[in-house]
């Protein structure tokens, strides 16, 4: 009886881990798409021009507006 319970628990843990590892790439891609859209909208204003690359889109997608502000400051004043 204990073997069945342990097997059930291990199976549930494996399913949760697989869900995490399958979901992670889609989340990264989705955040990058949102980040690229935000960069595109900022570039439309013409005030700040930030090149749209995967890395820049990922930074803005993951960190949001603070990431956009950091990226704008870094690329326009320090680089």
C-alpha positions in Angstrom: 0.0 0.0 0.0 2.8 2.4 0.8 4.5 1.7 -2.5 1.3 2.8 -4.3 1.2 6.1 -2.3 4.9 6.8 -3.0 4.4 6.1 -6.7 1.4 8.4 -6.8 3.3 11.2 -5.1 6.3 10.8 -7.4 4.1 10.7 -10.5 2.3 13.9 -9.4 5.7 15.6 -8.8 6.9 14.5 -12.3 3.7 15.8 -14.0 4.1 19.2 -12.2 7.8 19.4 -13.3 6.9 18.6 -16.9 4.2 21.2 -16.9 6.7 23.8 -15.7 9.3 22.9 -18.3 6.8 22.8 -21.1 5.1 26.1 -20.1 8.4 28.1 -19.6 9.4 28.5 -23.2 5.9 29.7 -24.2 6.0 32.2 -21.3 9.4 33.6 -22.5 8.2 33.9 -26.0 5.0 35.6 -25.0 6.9 38.1 -22.8 9.2 38.8 -25.7 6.3 39.6 -28.0 4.8 41.9 -25.4 8.2 43.6 -24.9 8.7 44.0 -28.7 5.2 45.6 -28.9 6.1 48.0 -26.1 9.4 48.9 -27.8 7.6 49.5 -31.1 5.1 51.8 -29.4 7.9 53.7 -27.7 9.7 54.0 -31.1 6.5 55.4 -32.6 6.6 58.4 -30.3 10.1 59.4 -31.7 11.3 60.6 -28.3 13.5 57.6 -27.7 14.7 55.2 -30.3 15.5 51.7 -29.1 16.5 49.0 -31.5 14.1 46.1 -31.3 16.1 42.9 -30.7 15.2 39.7 -28.9 17.3 40.6 -25.9 15.8 44.1 -25.6 12.3 42.7 -26.0 12.9 40.0 -23.4 14.2 42.6 -20.9 11.1 44.8 -21.4 8.8 41.8 -21.5 10.1 40.4 -18.2 10.7 43.6 -16.2 7.9 45.7 -17.8 8.0 49.5 -17.6 11.0 49.6 -15.2 12.9 47.5 -17.8 12.0 49.9 -20.5 13.2 52.9 -18.5 16.4 51.1 -17.6 17.0 50.1 -21.2 16.3 53.7 -22.5 18.7 55.2 -20.0 21.4 52.6 -20.6 21.3 52.8 -24.4 20.9 56.6 -24.7 23.3 57.8 -21.9 25.8 55.1 -21.1 26.4 53.4 -24.5 
